[in-house]
Amino acid sequence: MEQVVLGKTGLKVNKNGFGALPIQRISKEDAVQLLRKAFQNGINYFDTARAYSDSEEKIGAALHDVRDQIIISTKTAAQTAEEFWKDLGTSLQMLQTDYIDLYQFHNPAFCPKPGDGSGLYEAMLEAKEQGKIRHIGITNHRMAVAKEAVESGLYETLQFPYSYLASDEEKDLAELCRQTDTGFIAMKGLAGGLIHNSACAYAFMCQPENAHVEPIWGIQKEWELDEFLSYQEKAPELTKELADEIRKDQEQLAGDFCRGCGYCMPCPVGIEINNCARMSLMLRRAPQEGWLSEEWQEKMKKIEDCLHCGNCMKKCPYGLNTPELLRKNYEDYQTFLK
């Protein structure tokens, strides 16, 4: 069973990190069963966030009795020190624990630092002194903020989107983390659902240059968990067949495309941007029937109501021209309905 050391934290985690965002979509009973199965099969790292509705509560219910055998990371999107302490208190209560192994700032628009006036980093330090958190991390989708955080030396870990669709700049960021002994936690290892073959994704993460990378897989269904557990017994090799599939995906998904992160939302007219702006890709990479349903036709039709207010563009961490992406995807979508 392959392990990864999260940089200077010294925390040793299973190469299969459990991304607990999706369990907010299933019942508490099903979530508890899924989390227990993950733990019983060697997964020891669980990543959640205060923003993931009841995800923390479900982890607490499932794993509080094995707390000393697992590593938990969670996140706060607090903008002030007051909000920070409120989030931390709630997280501790929901997780049924008196400490959090890794506490992360959740995708801030800037890199919190001592003396910046926000009081956020100072609150992190105080929480660590009180023993309520053990290590300090940050998550982000913005390259500039992520790089600044790593170079600052203030953060023990960085969580950032990373898959075999990563750009050269993103690969350089992962290498910078290795050089600075910053734990690198890879979210969106399946590129928000655009990568369908998990064996390809896992084989990429196991390449020598990614030995320090800890992927967290978003898991919602038992068959998804079983798939990743099977790789613990025998990790998929990067065969010619898998390498060819990776190259095909890289060619198809080169350039600007919506990653589905959702930070552009909510839309003032209710457009489900994180799916509508990448509908063309989804239609070509997944069974079409579901995306062509009456429900999705109505959702795509909302693009006609776009105000071109620019809010989505301002909030996009990747600098995409979101209204233009929506327009192109809507035009393409209509060709599938004819």
C-alpha positions as semicolon CSV with decimal commas, in nm:
position;residue;x (nm);y (nm);z (nm)
1;M;0,000;0,000;0,000
2;E;0,173;0,315;-0,122
3;Q;0,205;0,608;0,116
4;V;0,283;0,976;0,071
5;V;0,443;1,208;0,326
6;L;0,272;1,548;0,322
7;G;0,589;1,751;0,307
8;K;0,715;1,913;0,622
9;T;0,404;1,806;0,818
10;G;0,551;1,456;0,835
11;L;0,200;1,314;0,805
12;K;0,197;0,976;0,629
13;V;-0,115;0,919;0,423
14;N;-0,241;0,646;0,196
15;K;-0,200;0,735;-0,175
16;N;-0,579;0,714;-0,192
17;G;-0,705;1,027;-0,018
18;F;-1,081;1,034;0,045
19;G;-1,233;1,355;-0,091
20;A;-1,549;1,399;0,113
21;L;-1,726;1,673;-0,083
22;P;-1,957;1,425;-0,265
23;I;-2,085;1,253;0,050
24;Q;-2,300;1,558;0,122
25;R;-2,521;1,427;-0,162
26;I;-2,598;1,090;0,000
27;S;-2,778;0,986;0,317
28;K;-2,602;0,979;0,649
29;E;-2,645;0,603;0,671
30;D;-2,488;0,548;0,327
31;A;-2,207;0,794;0,401
32;V;-2,118;0,626;0,728
33;Q;-2,107;0,287;0,556
34;L;-1,886;0,424;0,277
35;L;-1,645;0,598;0,515
36;R;-1,615;0,292;0,739
37;K;-1,541;0,071;0,440
38;A;-1,271;0,314;0,325
39;F;-1,109;0,311;0,669
40;Q;-1,133;-0,066;0,706
41;N;-0,952;-0,104;0,376
42;G;-0,655;0,114;0,465
43;I;-0,758;0,467;0,368
44;N;-0,644;0,694;0,650
45;Y;-0,677;1,045;0,504
46;F;-1,013;1,222;0,481
47;D;-1,050;1,573;0,339
48;T;-1,359;1,786;0,392
49;A;-1,459;2,151;0,447
50;R;-1,696;2,362;0,652
51;A;-1,857;2,463;0,321
52;Y;-1,949;2,103;0,231
53;S;-2,281;2,119;0,420
54;D;-2,303;1,802;0,637
55;S;-1,982;1,631;0,516
56;E;-1,798;1,698;0,843
57;E;-2,091;1,569;1,047
58;K;-2,093;1,243;0,850
59;I;-1,719;1,195;0,897
60;G;-1,759;1,254;1,270
61;A;-2,041;1,002;1,293
62;A;-1,848;0,739;1,098
63;L;-1,495;0,773;1,232
64;H;-1,493;0,939;1,576
65;D;-1,411;0,608;1,745
66;V;-1,097;0,559;1,533
67;R;-0,984;0,921;1,552
68;D;-0,629;0,832;1,655
69;Q;-0,589;0,615;1,346
70;I;-0,688;0,868;1,081
71;I;-0,580;1,206;0,947
72;I;-0,846;1,470;0,891
73;S;-0,812;1,790;0,694
74;T;-1,086;2,047;0,671
75;K;-1,114;2,405;0,552
76;T;-1,244;2,749;0,641
77;A;-1,355;3,014;0,395
78;A;-1,352;3,275;0,673
79;Q;-1,280;3,634;0,576
80;T;-1,221;3,758;0,930
81;A;-1,068;3,621;1,250
82;E;-1,414;3,614;1,410
83;E;-1,548;3,396;1,128
84;F;-1,235;3,178;1,155
85;W;-1,299;3,090;1,519
86;K;-1,666;3,026;1,452
87;D;-1,584;2,788;1,166
88;L;-1,317;2,609;1,365
89;G;-1,548;2,555;1,661
90;T;-1,823;2,418;1,437
91;S;-1,582;2,188;1,254
92;L;-1,448;2,043;1,579
93;Q;-1,802;1,982;1,701
94;M;-1,923;1,822;1,376
95;L;-1,612;1,604;1,341
96;Q;-1,643;1,495;1,706
97;T;-1,279;1,570;1,777
98;D;-1,072;1,815;1,979
99;Y;-0,811;1,874;1,709
100;I;-0,777;1,889;1,331
101;D;-0,463;1,745;1,174
102;L;-0,454;1,989;0,882
103;Y;-0,655;2,312;0,875
104;Q;-0,666;2,491;0,541
105;F;-0,773;2,830;0,414
106;H;-1,037;2,747;0,153
107;N;-0,958;2,908;-0,184
108;P;-0,894;3,264;-0,061
109;A;-0,858;3,538;-0,323
110;F;-0,530;3,638;-0,158
111;C;-0,254;3,465;0,036
112;P;-0,315;3,526;0,409
113;K;0,003;3,639;0,584
114;P;0,094;3,780;0,926
115;G;0,031;4,154;0,942
116;D;-0,191;4,173;0,634
117;G;-0,475;4,323;0,838
118;S;-0,714;4,030;0,805
119;G;-0,602;3,858;1,125
120;L;-0,651;3,521;0,956
121;Y;-0,298;3,387;0,969
122;E;-0,258;3,507;1,327
123;A;-0,574;3,311;1,414
124;M;-0,421;3,002;1,253
125;L;-0,110;3,038;1,466
126;E;-0,313;3,084;1,783
127;A;-0,528;2,781;1,704
128;K;-0,211;2,580;1,656
129;E;-0,070;2,702;1,989
130;Q;-0,394;2,597;2,157
131;G;-0,361;2,248;2,006
132;K;-0,686;2,278;1,809
133;I;-0,502;2,237;1,481
134;R;-0,171;2,069;1,413
135;H;-0,070;2,188;1,067
136;I;-0,150;2,488;0,845
137;G;-0,244;2,456;0,478
138;I;-0,413;2,643;0,197
139;T;-0,624;2,543;-0,102
140;N;-0,657;2,740;-0,422
141;H;-0,748;2,744;-0,788
142;R;-0,547;3,058;-0,869
143;M;-0,191;2,999;-0,980
144;A;-0,063;3,333;-0,851
145;V;-0,204;3,281;-0,500
146;A;-0,089;2,917;-0,488
147;K;0,266;3,003;-0,593
148;E;0,285;3,292;-0,347
149;A;0,170;3,064;-0,065
150;V;0,435;2,802;-0,142
151;E;0,713;3,059;-0,180
152;S;0,613;3,235;0,143
153;G;0,711;2,933;0,353
154;L;0,406;2,998;0,571
155;Y;0,213;2,690;0,460
156;E;0,293;2,327;0,518
157;T;0,061;2,205;0,242
158;L;-0,101;2,328;-0,077
159;Q;-0,415;2,177;-0,226
160;F;-0,452;2,253;-0,596
161;P;-0,624;2,102;-0,904
162;Y;-0,389;1,850;-1,064
163;S;-0,436;1,568;-1,314
164;Y;-0,276;1,444;-1,632
165;L;-0,445;1,742;-1,800
166;A;-0,221;1,976;-1,600
167;S;-0,042;2,253;-1,786
168;D;0,335;2,292;-1,774
169;E;0,286;2,574;-1,523
170;E;0,081;2,347;-1,297
171;K;0,342;2,073;-1,321
172;D;0,607;2,331;-1,228
173;L;0,396;2,420;-0,922
174;A;0,392;2,056;-0,813
175;E;0,769;2,043;-0,855
176;L;0,808;2,366;-0,653
177;C;0,619;2,197;-0,370
178;R;0,859;1,903;-0,386
179;Q;1,161;2,134;-0,377
180;T;1,027;2,334;-0,081
181;D;0,900;2,027;0,108
182;T;0,545;2,159;0,088
183;G;0,287;1,882;0,092
184;F;0,107;1,878;-0,243
185;I;-0,256;1,761;-0,228
186;A;-0,410;1,710;-0,570
187;M;-0,779;1,784;-0,599
188;K;-0,978;1,715;-0,915
189;G;-0,761;1,422;-1,018
190;L;-1,042;1,327;-1,257
191;A;-1,066;1,686;-1,387
192;G;-1,414;1,741;-1,251
193;G;-1,553;1,434;-1,428
194;L;-1,390;1,491;-1,767
195;I;-1,150;1,200;-1,708
196;H;-1,349;0,878;-1,713
197;N;-1,079;0,614;-1,680
198;S;-0,962;0,618;-1,319
199;A;-0,684;0,374;-1,403
200;C;-0,527;0,640;-1,626
201;A;-0,559;0,899;-1,351
202;Y;-0,412;0,670;-1,087
203;A;-0,126;0,553;-1,309
204;F;-0,033;0,918;-1,372
205;M;-0,030;0,994;-0,999
206;C;0,203;0,699;-0,942
207;Q;0,469;0,817;-1,186
208;P;0,808;0,895;-1,023
209;E;0,769;1,271;-1,073
210;N;0,444;1,253;-0,874
211;A;0,572;1,041;-0,586
212;H;0,518;1,337;-0,349
213;V;0,165;1,408;-0,478
214;E;-0,132;1,303;-0,265
215;P;-0,451;1,275;-0,473
216;I;-0,787;1,305;-0,302
217;W;-1,058;1,130;-0,500
218;G;-1,411;1,258;-0,469
219;I;-1,607;0,947;-0,371
220;Q;-1,985;0,917;-0,350
221;K;-2,067;0,560;-0,453
222;E;-1,942;0,225;-0,331
223;W;-1,831;0,114;-0,678
224;E;-1,612;0,426;-0,702
225;L;-1,449;0,339;-0,371
226;D;-1,402;-0,023;-0,479
227;E;-1,227;0,091;-0,794
228;F;-0,968;0,294;-0,605
229;L;-0,927;0,026;-0,338
230;S;-0,843;-0,225;-0,611
231;Y;-0,548;-0,006;-0,712
232;Q;-0,401;-0,049;-0,365
233;E;-0,364;-0,419;-0,431
234;K;-0,223;-0,367;-0,777
235;A;-0,159;-0,016;-0,905
236;P;-0,232;0,020;-1,277
237;E;0,081;0,039;-1,489
238;L;0,118;0,312;-1,748
239;T;0,086;0,074;-2,040
240;K;0,089;0,186;-2,403
241;E;-0,289;0,155;-2,405
242;L;-0,331;0,386;-2,104
243;A;-0,063;0,625;-2,233
244;D;-0,245;0,650;-2,567
245;E;-0,573;0,727;-2,388
246;I;-0,402;0,997;-2,182
247;R;-0,253;1,155;-2,496
248;K;-0,593;1,152;-2,664
249;D;-0,751;1,328;-2,365
250;Q;-0,471;1,582;-2,351
251;E;-0,518;1,664;-2,719
252;Q;-0,895;1,694;-2,687
253;L;-0,886;1,904;-2,372
254;A;-0,597;2,133;-2,459
255;G;-0,652;2,506;-2,420
256;D;-0,930;2,685;-2,234
257;F;-1,207;2,474;-2,090
258;C;-1,433;2,495;-1,786
259;R;-1,306;2,278;-1,498
260;G;-1,645;2,281;-1,326
261;C;-1,514;2,424;-0,998
262;G;-1,826;2,639;-0,949
263;Y;-1,653;2,947;-0,807
264;C;-1,824;3,157;-1,076
265;M;-2,163;3,094;-0,918
266;P;-2,428;3,179;-0,823
267;C;-2,543;3,331;-1,151
268;P;-2,796;3,616;-1,109
269;V;-3,030;3,454;-1,364
270;G;-2,978;3,099;-1,240
271;I;-2,755;2,954;-1,512
272;E;-2,580;2,639;-1,387
273;I;-2,251;2,766;-1,526
274;N;-2,019;2,492;-1,398
275;N;-2,197;2,235;-1,618
276;C;-2,346;2,446;-1,897
277;A;-2,009;2,602;-1,986
278;R;-1,858;2,259;-2,054
279;M;-2,161;2,082;-2,198
280;S;-1,991;2,015;-2,532
281;L;-1,721;1,816;-2,357
282;M;-1,968;1,627;-2,141
283;L;-2,177;1,530;-2,444
284;R;-1,872;1,380;-2,610
285;R;-1,725;1,214;-2,303
286;A;-2,029;1,064;-2,131
287;P;-2,358;0,898;-2,232
288;Q;-2,553;1,170;-2,412
289;E;-2,902;1,070;-2,303
290;G;-2,878;1,218;-1,955
291;W;-2,750;1,553;-2,082
292;L;-3,024;1,576;-2,348
293;S;-3,313;1,530;-2,104
294;E;-3,595;1,786;-2,078
295;E;-3,444;1,901;-1,748
296;W;-3,108;1,977;-1,907
297;Q;-3,270;2,137;-2,211
298;E;-3,436;2,382;-1,974
299;K;-3,110;2,446;-1,791
300;M;-2,924;2,512;-2,115
301;K;-3,205;2,741;-2,239
302;K;-3,135;2,969;-1,942
303;I;-2,818;3,074;-2,124
304;E;-3,049;3,290;-2,340
305;D;-3,112;3,498;-2,026
306;C;-2,743;3,580;-1,972
307;L;-2,704;3,944;-1,866
308;H;-2,338;3,961;-1,969
309;C;-2,281;4,120;-1,629
310;G;-1,927;3,986;-1,613
311;N;-1,954;3,855;-1,257
312;C;-1,866;3,501;-1,362
313;M;-1,557;3,621;-1,549
314;K;-1,436;3,820;-1,249
315;K;-1,470;3,518;-1,021
316;C;-1,324;3,255;-1,256
317;P;-0,988;3,140;-1,114
318;Y;-0,876;3,040;-1,464
319;G;-0,954;3,374;-1,632
320;L;-1,200;3,222;-1,878
321;N;-1,439;3,422;-2,095
322;T;-1,735;3,243;-1,941
323;P;-2,018;3,417;-2,135
324;E;-1,847;3,324;-2,461
325;L;-1,802;2,964;-2,343
326;L;-2,171;2,951;-2,254
327;R;-2,268;3,086;-2,595
328;K;-2,054;2,833;-2,783
329;N;-2,173;2,543;-2,571
330;Y;-2,538;2,643;-2,621
331;E;-2,495;2,660;-2,997
332;D;-2,328;2,319;-3,000
333;Y;-2,593;2,174;-2,768
334;Q;-2,870;2,273;-3,005
335;T;-2,710;2,073;-3,287
336;F;-2,752;1,758;-3,075
337;L;-3,127;1,825;-3,043
338;K;-3,191;1,836;-3,415
